[in-house]
Amino acid sequence: MDPLSISFGVAGVLPLIAKVITTLRRYAAAVAGAKKKIESFILELEVLQVALKNLEDLLQDKLVSEADIVFDPASVLLSCSTTIQVRLQEILKKLISESDKKLGCVLWPFTEKEQQKAINEVRNFSTWVQFALSVDGCRLLSQTSENVLAILAQQLEQFSMVHQLETRTKVLCSAIQEQTNLLRNSAEEEHRNAILDWISATRYNTRHSILQRTRAKNTGSWLLQNKLFLQWKEGIASSRVLWCNGIQGSGKTTLASIAIDELQHNHMNSNTHLAYYYFDHQDHELQSPLMVMSCILRQLLEQLQELPPSVKMLYDARSDTDSRQIQKFRTLLEEIAESCGAIYIVLDALDECSHTTYMLELIDRLNQIAGCHLLIMSRPYIYNRLPKSHSYLELTIEAQEEDIQQYIQQHCDSVDIYQVADQEFVNQLIDKLAHSASGMFLLPVLQLRTVLNEPTIGEMEDKLNALTNLLSDAFEETLNRITRLPASRNRLALSSLMHLAHAKRFFKSSELSDILALRPDSTSLNPRYRPTTAMILDCCQGLVALDDETDQLRLAHYSIQEYLVSRSEFLFPQFEVNLASTCLQYLLLDDFKSGALENDKDIESRLSAYPFLLYVSMFWGKYIHPVETEPSIWSRLFEFFGSPSALAVSAQILYYQKGYHVGYYGFDESVSWTALHQAAANNLEHATKALLEKVDVNAATVMGSTPVIRAASSGHVAVMELLLQRGANPRMSNWYGNALHCAAEAGQCDTIRHLVRWGMDPSCEGRRRSPLSCTLDHDHAEAFELLVDLGADMHLSDKDWFENAFLEACHRGCERTVDMMLKRGWINKHEPNQTVSALHEAGPSMLRHLVDIGFDINAVDIHGNSALSLARKDCDESRISILRDAGAFRR
């Protein structure tokens, strides 16, 4: 490369430096107490900026061009320029991600250690740039780092008497070495982050950060001083599981955050690790056993200097069909827990978990690992479900009067109550609310808002004296305040509460605002009717909270959810019909008359302009199902079915948001969906029956999917039966297979059973695969077992893994299926030929599993081969290492 080309690269860095400096100056103005730190950072960047500008001028100078300098593609100057750009982009990204979200109450995103490291890096970059500010310097840095080091070493020997050059050379050598190390470390860090992100991308600390900001100062100390907690923390209690039970609204989640901070700041060291998880009744998507397991696993791995080899092997062995599996992650979690000195796991709101049976089993397994300490927060009924044999520590959680008093005082100070009331009233308020709390924190919080909402001290006193100690009364009073709001605000609040109480997942604030803008009987959406998030929060009078990290709106407490759901018929008359009607009205907007779109960019633009479209495309069927036959819904539903553009848009967005291949959401596939496909996929039995009079029962999309395939893969037995009765052909195939293959891949046991009874062969081939093979795509052991019980042939005598179902399960890492086959007695782990074949086909993770469950690693087949000898023939160092570590020996 010539100097002029290099100068263009250098010039490209200058705007980036300018942008970083500009962003830092914004921080200097916004962040209290950090001005000096930021100014020192800016100074170093300005030095680098000047040096790079001078270098750009030199590279474009006639002297350099006449010197006939040719830059190696791996030259020091080029690689260092690239490193500068990469590092500055990382710094800028971190600055922007903080400032864009919270400027005005922004926090400096760097720790002291991180900032000093960044300054040192910038200073080193300036050093070698300044070295290049001569023709000789450019000529030297046009070569690779190895050549530069060799030349400098030679010069150092030749000019050892010249102290100035010696010093300069040493500095440059150090800078180059540091830059080389930086590149290597950056690559290693990038790979580490890729592994961690694959394990879990859940932002586990978001909820914790919110709790840290919102909890009252100097509260919760009673828990940290409690004898049981102290004994549990120090590992001297009679059990390593501390179960904290408390009634609704007693402050369990806040106390969990306080316990986490205590462990994090005062009890962690190199041999002690912490993980936590906040369950949430509104977060259905992110609290499956796999999501919880992977989130905890990631937190523990983040605290290790080196990721264990087993984690790297599992990541390297991943594939599109072999997705993350809970059994593998549980094994990893137990392995890490056993290898660490001590780990602490805090699980909050276990009663809000939708998979409590599995979590109780996991807690029991973790409790068997020495050094694993668990703190559980839940309502009492979860603890009461435990077997009597469990001897967990139990601690009752009740809101403490001192904490309530502290909270009320701080809140009164924050709203400047003294403009209206005097200290005597504040003392009366604190005493009354704290004494009548009945062990709940939520009750005085709601009551405090009720009292402070009054305009005068006299009316505040009247309201205070009228309060009861029932949480339901506090909810009732809050809703009464909402009904007294102006009509438009009252409607806004009740509509918001109705949507949030019956949400299928969290609403982003933009999604809720978008659907609230929909006017009755309107055929288009006017964005001028979208309420702001602040307006929604204000109208809902404290019943709704904003997660400002994720921009999600949520009901402020699980108890509010329970109350609103139980009172929905009274609070939101015909709420199911209204919610279903709203979904259909939105999908039928004129805004979507153009139908499916041709490319991702246009789809993203549509989602940006209409935020609720993503939500409604995912869940409209769930809202329609319970009220499908209501006259108003029925007529609007068939209006939707009669709109090709609405059908195509909902199908396209559904598969686009799932992250599927473009073939699933492309224009041609989306417009080929019929009304019958939609009805079958969404379990609309009555609509399916009506549509069968009008639509071809075997209509196929471009990819070949038929309505019966959609019903079978979704587990909708009644709808599938209707389709079969009217002539649907379950043997028709899409790109993957027929209805039985698709049901097997989805693990839908009910539809599998029904299809086989209808007459389908459980061993049928499709796309050269059997239904048994399809269950292995996601290790659906129950579906595999059912197919075998229904007559599917496992071909256990076959020697090829793509024919022998057991060997295929080993090859594809399906631990649950292998365990089930062993339990059922379908395989014999002591039979030499089968054992050697299984150990040979297994990948690293499965190989460890087979060893753990007792397969003989030294077994020899009829050809005299052992698993180790076959691994040697394959030159598979990973399997060789695993087998040796397990005790395999050469014959």
Secondary structure, 3 states (H helix, E strand, C coil): CCHHHHHHHHHHHHHHHHHHHHHHHHHHHHCCCCHHHHHHHHHHHHHHHHHHHHHHHHHCCHHHHHCCCCCCCCEHHHHHHHHHHHHHHHHHHHHHHHHHHHCCCCCCCCCHHHHHHHHHHHHHHHHHHHHCCCHHHHHHHCCEHHHHHHHHHHHHHHCCCCHHHHHHHHHHHHHHHHHHHHHHHHHHHHHHHHHHHHHCCCCCHHHHHHHHHHCCCCCCHHHHHCHHHHHHHHCCCCCCEEEEEECCCCCHHHHHHHHHHHHHHHCCCCCEEEEEEECCCCCCCCCCHHHHHHHHHHHHHHCCCCCCHHHHHHHHCCCCCCCCCHHHHHHHHHHHHHHCCEEEEEEECHHHCCCHHHHHHHHHHHHCCCCEEEEEEECHHHHHCCCCCCCCEEEEECCCHHHHHHHHHHHHHHCCHHHCCCHHHHHHHHHHHHHCCCCCCHHHHHHHHHHHCCCCHHHHHHHHHHCCCCHHHHHHHHHHHHHCCCHHHHHHHHHHHHHHHCCCCCEEHHHHHHHHCCCCCCCCCCHHHCCCHHHHHHHCCCCEEEECCCCEEEECCHHHHHHHHHCHHHHCCCHHHHHHHHHHHHHCCHHHCCCCCCCHHHHHHHHHHCCHHHHHHHHHHHHHHHHCCCHHHHHHHHHHHCCHHHHHHHHHHHHHHCCCCHHHHCHHHHHCCCHHHHHHHCCCHHHHHHHCCCCCCCCCCCCCCCHHHHHHHHCCHHHHHHHHHCCCCCCCCCCCCCHHHHHHHHCCHHHHHHHHHHCCCCCCCECCECHHHHHCCCCCHHHHHHHHHCCCCCCCCCCCCCCCHHHHHHHCCCHHHHHHHHHHCCCCCCCHHHHHHHHHHCCHHHHHHHHHCCCCCCCCCCCCCCHHHHHHHCCCHHHHHHHHHCCCCCC
